[in-house]
């Protein structure tokens, strides 16, 4: 009888753990998990990758994390911010852009940073990009005790769903990348190891 009771008690706990794995959200994802983004892959297929890096970011009171892994021959980055509303921005086709590519100068960036004016904008790739913010960012990779940092400018595509991020590390050139807003419900998390 005692043996029967032991198995009956452990069965619901195992079932509850399996149910909780089925309900994983992007905010639960960690290194080793497999992610699938519906329709975001090449030719509108699902984009599947295993998270091999998790990096935490902090800018003043703003905090978010990045999940990264390889899809085919390129590195995918998902920036996840769970503030008042869950936001996911995905860099699916990473390419490093320069100030020259964007048609702006270092002086333009310094002036926008000084003004901190959300009505500032510039044109790139036939679109208007609206200034959101600029500030120093603290970065800490999973497993690292010390954080590093860089300076970042963020712009949102006017009337679109893309984000342009410009970064400047100490003794490094400016680099920029474009990401796309992804609906969190389009991402499925499968627990890895």
C-alpha positions in Angstrom: 0.0 0.0 0.0 2.8 2.4 0.8 4.5 1.8 -2.5 1.2 2.5 -4.3 0.8 5.8 -2.5 4.4 6.8 -3.3 3.8 6.3 -7.1 0.4 8.1 -6.9 2.0 11.2 -5.3 4.9 11.4 -7.8 2.7 11.0 -10.9 0.9 14.4 -10.6 4.3 16.2 -10.0 5.7 14.6 -13.2 2.5 15.5 -15.1 2.7 19.1 -13.8 6.3 19.4 -15.0 5.4 18.1 -18.5 2.5 20.6 -18.7 4.7 23.4 -17.6 7.1 22.6 -20.5 4.2 22.8 -22.9 3.5 26.3 -21.6 7.0 27.8 -22.0 7.2 31.4 -23.1 10.0 33.3 -24.7 10.7 34.9 -21.3 11.4 31.3 -20.0 13.9 30.5 -22.7 17.5 29.7 -21.7 20.7 28.3 -23.3 20.1 24.9 -24.7 16.4 25.5 -25.5 15.1 25.1 -29.1 13.1 28.0 -30.5 10.8 28.0 -33.5 9.5 31.2 -35.1 6.5 30.6 -37.3 7.0 31.7 -40.9 10.2 33.7 -40.2 12.6 31.3 -42.0 13.8 31.3 -45.6 10.8 31.0 -48.0 8.3 31.6 -45.2 9.2 28.3 -43.4 9.5 28.1 -39.7 12.9 29.4 -38.4 14.3 26.9 -35.9 17.5 27.3 -33.8 19.0 26.3 -30.5 19.9 29.0 -28.1 23.7 29.0 -27.5 24.0 32.5 -25.9 22.0 34.5 -23.5 23.1 38.1 -22.9 21.5 40.6 -20.4 21.4 44.3 -21.2 20.7 47.3 -19.0 20.2 51.0 -19.9 19.1 53.0 -16.8 15.9 51.4 -15.7 15.4 49.6 -19.0 16.4 45.9 -19.0 16.1 43.2 -21.6 17.9 40.1 -22.7 19.1 38.6 -26.0 18.8 35.0 -27.1 21.1 33.9 -29.9 21.9 30.9 -32.0 22.6 29.6 -35.5 20.1 29.2 -38.3 21.6 27.7 -41.4 24.8 29.7 -41.9 23.9 32.9 -40.0 23.5 34.0 -36.4 20.0 34.9 -35.2 19.4 37.4 -32.4 16.2 37.9 -30.4 16.0 40.9 -28.1 13.3 40.2 -25.5 11.9 43.1 -23.3 9.2 42.3 -20.8 8.3 45.7 -19.5 4.7 46.9 -19.6 4.2 44.8 -22.7 6.3 41.9 -24.0 8.3 42.9 -27.1 10.5 40.7 -29.2 12.8 42.2 -31.9 14.6 39.7 -34.2 17.7 40.2 -36.2 17.1 37.4 -38.8 19.5 38.6 -41.6 22.4 40.1 -39.7 24.6 42.5 -41.6 26.8 45.2 -40.1 26.0 48.6 -41.4 28.3 51.6 -41.1 27.6 55.3 -40.6 28.4 55.8 -44.3 25.8 53.1 -45.2 23.2 55.0 -43.2 24.1 58.4 -44.6 24.8 60.0 -41.2 27.9 61.2 -39.5 29.4 60.8 -36.0 28.5 64.5 -35.5 24.8 63.7 -36.4 24.8 61.0 -33.7 26.4 63.3 -31.1 23.8 66.0 -31.8 20.9 63.5 -31.5 22.4 62.2 -28.3 22.7 65.7 -26.9 19.1 66.7 -27.8 17.5 63.4 -26.7 14.6 64.5 -28.9 12.2 61.8 -30.2 11.2 64.0 -33.2 14.7 63.6 -34.6 14.9 61.3 -37.6 17.0 60.4 -40.7 16.3 58.6 -44.0 17.8 55.3 -44.9 16.8 52.5 -47.3 13.9 54.7 -48.5 12.4 54.9 -45.0 12.3 57.5 -42.2 13.9 56.3 -39.0 12.7 58.0 -35.8 15.0 58.5 -32.8 13.9 56.6 -29.7 16.8 57.0 -27.3 20.5 56.9 -26.9 22.5 56.0 -23.8 25.2 53.8 -22.3 24.4 50.1 -22.2 25.7 47.6 -19.7 26.1 44.1 -21.1 26.6 40.8 -19.3 26.8 37.4 -21.0 25.5 34.4 -19.2 28.3 32.9 -17.1 30.3 36.2 -16.9 30.6 38.1 -13.6 31.8 41.4 -15.0 29.7 43.5 -17.4 31.1 45.3 -20.4 29.4 48.2 -22.2 28.9 50.4 -25.3 26.9 53.4 -26.4 23.7 52.8 -28.3 21.3 54.8 -30.4 17.9 53.3 -31.2 15.6 54.2 -34.1 12.1 52.9 -35.1 11.0 52.7 -38.7 8.2 55.3 -39.3 5.0 53.4 -39.9 6.9 50.0 -39.9 7.9 47.2 -37.6 11.7 47.5 -37.9 14.2 48.8 -35.4 17.6 50.2 -36.3 20.3 49.9 -33.6 23.5 51.8 -33.8 26.4 50.8 -31.4 29.7 52.4 -30.5 32.1 50.6 -28.3 35.2 52.2 -26.8 38.0 52.2 -29.5 35.6 50.5 -32.0 33.9 51.8 -35.1 30.2 52.5 -35.2 28.1 49.5 -36.4 24.4 49.2 -37.0 21.9 46.5 -37.5 18.2 46.2 -38.4 15.8 44.0 -36.6 12.1 43.2 -37.1 9.3 43.1 -34.5 8.1 39.5 -33.9 4.8 38.7 -32.3 5.7 36.7 -29.1 2.9 34.2 -29.9 4.7 33.2 -33.1 7.6 31.8 -31.0 7.5 28.3 -29.6 10.0 27.3 -26.9 11.1 23.7 -26.5 13.1 22.9 -23.4 16.5 21.6 -24.3 18.9 20.1 -21.8 
